[in-house]
Structure formats: structure tokens, C-alpha cells
Amino acid sequence: MDQDELAEAIAKSGDEGSTTLDLSRKGLTTLPPEIGELTNLTWLDLSHNQLAA
């Protein structure tokens, strides 16, 4: 998943008011700052990525 696709998925989740977001296995090395805008999230899956901190 490239950065544009990731941004689109996050924006769609925010627009829909989603409470869950699965970003597992997306090859992430950093947490996108847009995640902080998803105020309805109660569950976020970031497993199986390359996040270091």
C-alpha cells in the first residue's frame, strides 16, 4: 500500500465515522499523523508492520 492509498483509506474511515481500522500487513514503518484525526476509532490493528516506535 503506497502513501496515497493509505491516506485514502484513513480519510474514508474518517468520513464514514468508522470505529475500527485494520492497517495490518501494510508495510508501515511510521504511524501516519492522520490517524490522530480519527476521533471515533476504538480499535486499530497495526500488527505485522515494521513500526519501530
C-alpha positions, 0 to 999 in steps of 0.5 A: 500500500503506497502513501496515497492509498493509505491516506485514502483509506484513513480519510474514508474511515474518517468520513464514514465515522468508522470505529475500527481500522485494520492497517495490518500487513501494510508495510508501515514503518511510521504511524501516519499523523492522520490517524490522530484525526480519527476521533471515533476509532476504538480499535486499530490493528497495526500488527505485522508492520515494521513500526519501530516506535 
